[in-house]
Amino acid sequence: MAERPTFSPFWHRVRAMKPRLRPHVQITRQFYRARRWHVVRDPSSNQFYRLNPIAHEFVGLFDGNRTVEEIWKIVLDRHGDAAPTQGEAIQLISQLYNSNLLAADVTPETEQLLQRGRERVKKKATQQAIGIMYFKIRMFNPDRYLTWIEPILRPVLNKWGFFAWLAFMIYCITQVLPEWDSLASGVDSVLAPANWGWLIVVFVVTKAIHETGHGVICKRYGGQVPEFGFMLLVLFPAPYVDASSAWALPSKWKRISVGAGGMIFELFVAGIAALIWKNSADGTIIRQVAYNAMFTASLSTILFNANPLMRFDGYFILSDLLEVPNLMQRSMKMLQYLWKVHVYRLKNETPPTSSKGEAAILITYGVLAMMYRIFLFISITMMVMGRLFAIGLLLAIWTGVMWFVLPVGKFVHWLATGNNIADCRPRVIAISLASFALGLGLLGFVPVDDHRRAQGVIQSVEDTGVFFGSSGFVVAAHVRSGEFVRKGDPILTCSNVQMVARLADVKAQIAETEALEQRAMGNEQPAAAQIARERLGALAEQRDYLQERIEKLVVRAPRDGRVVGQDPEQLIGKYVEQGTAACQVINPEDLRVVALLDQHEADWPTGLSLDEYSAEVRLFSRVQEALPAEIERVVSLQRSLPHASFSAQGGGQIETNPEERSGLLAKDPQLKILLRLTDAGDGQTQWVGLPGERVRLRFTLPSKPLLAQWIDRLHKMVQGKVNI
């Protein structure tokens, strides 16, 4: 570790101060990684500061009578090299003073050094501006409400209540899992414009219950919740409470309980909604509202609140589990420290931690958080621009400035005025420019594979369905799913006793009528003979019809191929109606993949020859397996969809024309590409799925620099989201 300078040139400004802790300040002992720490807190402003044992002893001597120099010498005599240096002491006093935890009569010169936080409101406004995607509006103090509800819930706010909640959630899961197909198909109804009003109401209510969970559990453990308000989460209202007083709780498990309390309450609501949904009739409002609550209270909780890369519940839970406080800030400082030490070769830099294990955690989290921030910025701004272009553009510019341009400005200011690089400023500037040029060169001039993605559907050239030709009970299955059959081979045999009896009765009537005809002819009764012959014709038609129906009780393969779909043996003993689907017989030679590309992506398929790019296919049911595909041809732009699964109503991403009832007419033209699946080994076509099954496709285009790819993608994303 670099040597710490003991003395500071600014010591004369603070040496005569006689600081004291404010009387309302609270200090709580905590343990992180088997080390003792002390959290200093101002309950009136929810300001916190963490001290190690020596710093706590240093601060504990602030009684308003001793000077800073006297206190520093006492600690120096007791702890020697472990005592804070003069620079560290100044930094500690400044931070406590800015956090309103310290009181002292200071001179204007010292006030300037300590930078008293009198502009705290302005600083908070600046933070709000930087985080415009999570803008907060304070509403009221919820203490009275939480004080009323906490005693009511106290009997279940313990480990036994948690186990009961866990058992209830398992029960709810077992109840709705058999209805998985209905659950999956209901997503379209949630996203339908007609449901947006109910969805917003349900979202706000469930999030209010979520925040009540945080507040009640924080109150249960003695914390204060002074603020309730609304957070404009990407311009969408979401309730929030200020439960930051939980940071001072001595037990990490209590802090984790406060962090997880909101998700526990919200998932409980999702469980109740799931039971209501399961026991409600289709098409009713209560069923749709219950589905909305189940959808928002489970999906949003898992994707957002439990995500540790965002400063929501999962972040604070992870921080306590890892016992790494201030995880986000310290991870950024750790990355800055590594860059300064290993790239700039600066001396006397102090790392945010001296623990190797903690350093590894900070580095890993810092890298992941930076990558996720970039992903979040791009995805959210593109989504908003697709709906509200002007607002989305302003949001993108503002967030880009605050998240990226402002840090770059601070970095340039540090290069120009930083005291710690005064002796090596030219070298640091040269390294910075070289690093920028190297990064720009790698992004702008080094070609890498250009991948484009699309969705497709497996399609058969011929109809692959096999249907029951007659109604009856299935009595035998001659093949299993996956077996190969020849044209005409029996697949299933059905039985219809009534139809056989009717055939026997018709044959008996035919024999009787033939006898009547012969008798009439023998008695020279031509009229009676003619009536008998006409009846024989009608009976013969009935016999032929019944014989045809009985022959169709044996379901035969319409072509050579492989039996797929439901297993025929599972149909034994069931009664089936005529025309019911039995299975499918597919021919691998007739299978192909149909992919659709937006018109804004039509330039590369039409501008490149088929041998200049390749494709691979992944089935939705087997995404881990990549299958090579041969591109047959590119069809011109068209609006008709080859399959309903491409439409938004069918689970795809293509908007259809609302005036067209079939739902197979796209609002915008789509480029159609036909591909044939091949085997990676011998080049023979292989069977991989069912007609109508959705697939993901990845096209590999000629290599281009990443910067060129990003610019092209950004241009296409904007074109795809807005009409420009």
N, C-alpha and C positions, 0 to 999 in steps of 0.2 A: 504493500500500500504506500502511496506517496506520503512524504513527510508533511505534517500539518504545521503551518507557521503559527508560533505561539502568540505573537504580538500583531496588533492592527494599528495602522496609521490614524484610524478614527476613534481610538480608545478615549482620547481626551474629551470627546464630546459626551460620553456617557458615564465616565468614571465617577463623577460626583453625584449622579442620580441616586435618589432614595425611593426605589419603586416598592409597590405593595400590591398583592393580589386584591382584586375587588371583593368585598365581603360576601357577595352572593355567588361567587364562583364555587363550583363543585369539582371535586377530584375523585375519580374512581380508579381502582386498581384492576388491571387486566393482565392476562398472560397470553403471549404469542410465542409459539415455538419454544416453550419452556423458559421464556424470558419474561421478566416482570416489566410492565409498562404502567404509566399513569395517564389517564385521560382527563384533561382540564376542560371544563364546560361552563359556559355562561347560559343559564336557563332562559334568560330574557331574550337573547338573540340567537340561541341554538348555535353558538360558535364553539368549535372544538379544537383541541390541540393535544397531541400525544407526546409524552416525555419518557425518556429512559430513566432508570433509577438515579443516575448522577445529575441529570438535568432537573429531575424532580427535587432532588436535595438542594440544588442551586436555586430553583424558584422558591422552595420552601423557606429560604432565608430572606425573602423579600418581605420585610416587616415595616417599611417606611422609615426606619431609623438608620439602618446600615446603608452605606453607599455601595454601588455596584462593584467598585474596586475592592472594598473590604470583603464583600461576599465572594468575589472571584478568588481572592487570596486564601480564604478559608477552604474553599473547595479544592484549590490547587494544592494546599498543604495536605489535605486528606487523601486525595486520589492521584496526585502526581500527573503522569502523562495521560491518564484516562479522563482528566478534568477537561471541560470545554476550553478551547482557546479563546483569545479575546475576540476574534472574528466570529466564532460560533456563538459566543455570549451575546454579542451585538445582534446577530441574526435571530437568536432565541427571544431576546427582549423585544425586538421589532415585531416579530410575528405575534407574540402575546399581546403587545400593545395594539396592533392593528386588528386583532380579534376581539378587542374590548375586554380582555381578561386581566389587564394590568392597568394600574393607576399610578401616575407620577407627575410631579411638577417639573416641567422641562423647559429649557430655554428654546428660543426660536431655532437656533442652530441645531440643537438636538432633535427638536420636532421635525426638522427637515430630514435629518438622518433616519429617524425612525419611521417617517412617512405615515403619520397618524391616519387611520382609516376613516377620515371624516367624509369621504366620498363613497361610502359603502353603498348607498342607493344607486349612485351612478355606475359603480362596478357591477351591481346586480343587473341593472338595465343593459349593460354591455354584454353580460353573460346571456341574457335573454335574447339579445339580438344575434349573438353567435349561434345560439341554439334555437333558431326560429322554427325549426321542425318540431320542437317540443316546447313551444311558448306556454308559459304558465300565467294564469289569472287567479289571484287570491280572492276567495269569496267570504268566508267567515271562520270563526273559531268553533270547532266541533266538540269542545270539551264537555259541554253540558249533555249533549247527546250520548257521547261515549261513557260518561259517568253514569248515565241512566241505564244503558244497555249492558255494560260490563258485568254487574252483579247477576244479571239474568243468564248470561252465557258462562259465567265463572265455573259452574259444575262440569262443563265439558272442555274447558280450556286447560287440559292436562294430557298426560300420556294415554290415559284410558279413553279420553275423548278422541285422541288421534287414532287409536286402534279401532274404535267404533267407526270413525270416518273411513278408515282404510277398508274395513269389512263392507261398509255400505257401497263404496266405490267398486269393489270387486263384484258385489251383487248386481249393481247397475250394468257393469260391463257384460256379465254373463247373460243379462236379460236382452241387451240390444245387439250383441254379436250375431245371433241368428238372423237378425234383420239387416245384415250388412248391405245387401243389394239395395234395399229401400233407402238406407242411410246414404249410400253413395249417390244414388239417383236424385236425392233431395237437394244436392248442392246447387243444381240449376235453379230451383225455386227460390233459394236464398239470394242468389245474385240477380234475380229478375228485377227490373226497375219497379214493378208493382209492389215489391216487398221491401223496398229501401226504407220507407217510413217506419214500418214495424222493426226493421233491423236496427235502425239508429236508436229507437226507443229502448229496445232490448239491450243493446250494447251499453248505453249509458247506465241503465239500471243494474246490469250485472257488474259493471266496473265500479259503480257506487258500493255494491255489496263487497266487491274485492277490496276496495280501500277501507271499508268498515272493518274487514278482517285485520288489516294492518293496524288500524287505530285501536281496536279492542284489545288485541294481544299486547300491543305496546303499553296500553293503559294497565293491563293486567299485571305487568312486570314493573310498574312504577314509573313508566316513561310519560312524557307529556306530548300531546298532539295539538299544537297551537294553530294549525292552518288546514283548511279544506278549500279546494278550488278546482278549476278545470284546466287541463293541459290540452292545448291545441296540437294534437298528435298528427302531424302532417295535415294541418287544417281541419282535423276531425276532433270534436270535443270528447275528452276522456277525463273523468274525475280523478283527483289525487289528494292525498293527505301528506302532511309533513310529519313523518315518524322518525326523523333523524335523531331524536333523543335516545333511540335504541342503541346508537353507537356507544353510549356510555355504560351500557349494561355490562356487568363484570363477566357473565357467563356467555360464551360464544353460542351455546345451544339456545339460549334465550334470544340472542340477536338473530339467529337463524330462524327461530320460530316466528319472530316478527316479520322477517323477510318472506317466509313461506306462507304466512297467515292469509294473505290476500288470495293466493292461488288455491289454498285449501277451501276457503269460503266459496270461491267462484266455481271450483270443480264440484263442490257439494250442490250448488245450484244446477250445474250441468247434469248431475246425476238425477236430481228430481225432475228436471225437464225431460231427460231421456225416458223415465218411467211414464210421464204424462204423454209423451209422443207415442210410445209403444201402445198405450191403452186408449188412444183417441182415434176417432174415425177419420178416414181419408177425406181431404178436401175441406176440413173444418178450420176455422181461424185458430182455435186453441192448439191444434196440432202443428200449424205453421209457426205460431209464436213459440211453442215448445221447441221446435226444431231450431229456430233462430237462436234461442237461449242456449241450447246444447251446442250449436255450432260456434257461436261467439265465445262462450264461457270455456270451451275446451281448446279450440284451435288457437285463438288469440293468446290464451294463457301459455300454451306450449311453445308457440312460435316467437312470442314477444317477451312476456313476463319471465319465462324460464331461460331466456337467451342470455348467457353470461357476457356476451360481447356488447350488449347494450346496458346502459346504466339503469336497469330495472331490477326486479327482485332477484333474478338469477345471478346478477353481478355481485350483489351484496352477500348472497348465500355462498357463492364460490369464494369470495374474499374471506369470509369467516371460516369456511371449511379448510382453506389453504393456510389460514392464519397469516394472511398478507394484507394488512390494512392499506387503504388508499391505492388499490391495485392499479387503477387506470393511470393516475398521475405518476406513480412511482415507476410504472413500466415505461412510460414515455421518457422519464428522466434517466432510466437505465439505458435506453437506446441512445439517448443523447450523450450519456457518459461514455458508452462504448465507441461512439463515433469520434468524440473529442480525443479519447485516449489512444485509440488504435489507428485512426486516420489522420487526425491533426497532430498527434503526438504531444498533446498538452500535458504539462506536469501539474501537480498539486490539485488535481480534480478529485472530488470526493464522491464515491458511488452512493446510490441510495440505499445500498445494503452491503454488508460484509459477509453474508451467508451465501455459500455457493448454491445451495438448494433454492433459496429464495431468489437469487439472481437468475437461475434457469427459468423459474416460473415467470418472473417479470419479463424476460426476453421473449419467451414463447407467447405470453399473453399480449405483449406490445405489438409483435408482428401480426398476430391474428386480428387484433383490434384495428390496426391500420388498414389491413386488407378489407375488413368488413366495413369500415367507414367509407372507403371508396366505393365498394359494392352498393352500400345503402344509398349513398349520394346519387349514383347513376340510376339505380332502379326506381327510387322514389320520385326523383325529378322527371324521369321519362314517363312514369305512370301519371303524374299530375299534368304534365304537358299534353298527354294524350286526351285528357278530359277537359282541362281548362288551359289552353295554350299560353295565354298572357300571364296568368298566375304562375303556371309552371315555369315559364321562362324567368320571371322575376325571382321565384324561389331558387332556381338553379343558379342564377347570377349571384344572389345574396349569399346563399350557402357556400358556393364556390369561393367567393371573396373571403368569407369568415373562416372557412375550414382550411383553405389552401393559400389564397393570396395573402391574407393577414399574417399567417405564420412565416411565409417567405419574406414579408416586409420586416418582421421582427428579426428574422435571421440576418437579413442584410444590415439592419441597424446594429445587431451584435457584431457583425464583421467590421463595421466602421467604428464602433465606440467601445467594444468589450474590453474591460480592464485586464481580464485574464489572458488575453492574447496580444497585449501591448508589445511584448518583446518579439513576437513572431507573426505579426499581422500579415506581412506580405506573403509568408509561406502559407498561412491559413487561407488567405484569399485565393492564392494560386491553386491550392488543393481543391478548394470549393469549385472554382471555374473548371478545373480539369475533371472533377467528378461529374459536374453538370454536362460537360461536353461528352464524357464517356457514356453517361446514361442516355443522352440524346442520340449519340451515335449508335448505341445498341438498339434503341427503339426505332430509329429512323432509317438505318442503313443495313442492318443484319436481317436477311430474309428468314422467315420461319413459316411453318405450315399454316395455311389459311383454311380454317374449318368453318363451314356453314351448316346450320341445323334446320331440320324440318320435321313435320309429322306426316305419317302416311297410313295407309290401310292395305292389308292383304286382300287381294281381289282374285277371283277365279274367272277364267274366260268363259267357262260353262257354268250352268246352275249345278250346285253341289248338293242340294237338299234331297233327302230321302224321306218320303211321307207314307203314312198308312193309307192304303187304298180302300180299306173297309174298316168299319167299327167292330170291336170285339175285345176279348181278353187275351193278353199276350201269354202264350203257354211255353214258348221255347225261344232261345237265342242261339243262333248258330255260329256267331263270331263275337269277338270282343273288340272293344275300342283299340285302335292302333293296328289291327290285323289287315292284311291285304286281301282283296276280293276281286274276282273276275265278274264281268258283266253277266247278269242272270243268276249269280250265286245267291242262295237264300241267306237272309240276315236275321229275320224274325218270323215266327209263325204265330198267328192268332187263331182264336176259336170263337165262333159265333153259333151257338146251338139253335137259336131261333131262326137264323138264316138257313141253316141246313134243314131244319124242319119245314120251313117254307118251301124250299126246293123240292123236298120229298112230296109235299102236298101238291105242288104244281105238276110234278111228273105224274102223280096219281090222277089228277084232273085231266092231263093230256091223254093218258091211257083210256080213261072213261069217255072222253070226247071222241077219240078215234073209234071206239066201239059204237058210239051213237051215230057217227058218220057212216060207218059200214052198214049199220042196220037201216038207216034212212035210204041209202043207195039200193039196198036189197029190196026194200019195200017200194022203190020207185017214188021216193018223196024228195024231189030235188030241192024244194025250199028248206026242208029240215036239214038236208045234207049241206046246203050253202051256209046255214047258220052254224052248223058244227065246224065247217072249215074256217069260218071267220073267228070262231072262238079258239080253234087250234092255233091260228096265227097269233092271237093275243097271248095265249098261254106259252107259246114258243118264245115270244119276246121276253116274257117274265122269266122263263127258264134260263135263257141265254144271259139275261142281266144278273140273275142270282148266281149262275155258274161263274160269271166274270168276277162278281164281288167275292165269291168264295175263293177263287183262285188268287185274288188280291189279298186274302188273309195271310198269304206268304209274301213278306216284303223282300224283294230281290234287289240286288245292286244294279243301278241303271248304267253303270260304266265300270271299267277297271279302275281301281284306286284303293286308297286306304280309308278305313272306317274311322271317323273322328267324331267329336261331340260327346254326347252322353253315352255311357256304356250300355249296349243293348241288354245285357243281363240284368241291369237295374230296372228294366221295364217289365220283367216277368211278373205275372199276377195282376197287372194294372189293366184297367179298361181304357181303351183309347178310341177317340172319335175319328171318323174318316177325315183325312186331310191334316191330321196332327203330324208334326215333324218327329221323325224317329231318330235320325242321325244325319251325318253327312258322309259322302264318299268323295274324296278329293284326289285329283291326279296332280302330282308334283309338277308335271310338265305344263300344267295349265295355270299354275299359281304365279302371280306377279305382285309387285308392290306399286301402288299409285301414291305419289307424293304431290302435294300442292305447295307452291311458293307464292308469297305475296308479289304483286306486280312490281314492287320496288326492288325485289330480288331477282327480277327477270333478266338483268343485264348479263350476269355471268353464265347462266345456262344457255342463253342464246348467243352469247359472244364467244364462248369456248367450244371447241369440238369435243365429242364424247370421250375421246382418249386423253384429254388434258386434265380431267378430274375423275375421281373415284368416289365410291359411296360404300357405307356400311350400315347395317340395319340392326336395331335392337328391339325385340318385342317388349311390350309393356309388361308381360308376364315373366320375361327373363331378361331383365335389363343388364344383368352381369355378363351376358354372352353377346359378343359382336359378330355378326354374320356378314360376309362380303356379298356385294350385290353388283350385278352387271347392268349398266344403264342401256336400255333399249332405244328410247327415243324421247324427245322433248316435244310436247304438244303445245300448240299456240294458246294464248290467253283465252280463258272462257269463264263464264259465270256459273255454269251448272256444276254441282258437286257430285262426284262419283259415289259418295257414301254419306249417310246421315251423320256419322261420327265426326266428320270434319266440321260440322256446324257447332255454334256455341250451345245450341239446345241439346246436341248429342254428345257434349263433352269436349268438343274441339275448341278452336280459337277463331274461327271464321264467322263473321257476322253475316246473317242472311237477310234477304229482302223481306220485311215484315208483311208486305202486300201479297207475297207468293205463298200459298197455303202448304205446298209440299215441303217447305223448309229446305229445299235442295238448290236454291238459287242464291248465290253469294251476292252481297252488296257491291263488292269490288271484284274485278277480274282476277283470276288465279292462274298461275302457270302450272301446267300438269306435266309431270315427269313419270315415265313408266320404267320400272326396274325389274330385273329377274334375279331371284336369290340363287346363289351358287355355293357349292361346297369348297372350303379352303383347300382340300386335299386333291381331289381328282377333277374338279371343275364341273361335276355333275350337279344338276338341280336337286335340291333336297327339300323335304317337307319340314316346315318349321312352325306352322300355326294354322289357324282357321281363317277362311274368308271372312272379312269384316273385322278381324282383329287389328287393333291399332299398334303402330310401331313408331319408333324414333329413328330418324336418319341423320347421318353425319356425312357431309360431302367434304372431300379434301381437294382444295383448289391449288393452283400453282403458288409457290411460296412468295410472300411479300413481307416487308418490314412491319413490325407490330404497330408502329405509329400510323402507317398507311391503312392498315386493317381497322384500327380504332376510328380513324376519321371516316372511313367508308361506312362502318357500322353505325356511328353516330348520325351520319347523314341519313341513312336508311331508317334508323329508329325514329328520327324526327319526322321523316316523310310518312312512316307507317302509322304514327300516332296523330298527326295533324295534317290538314290539307294545305300543303305548301308546294 
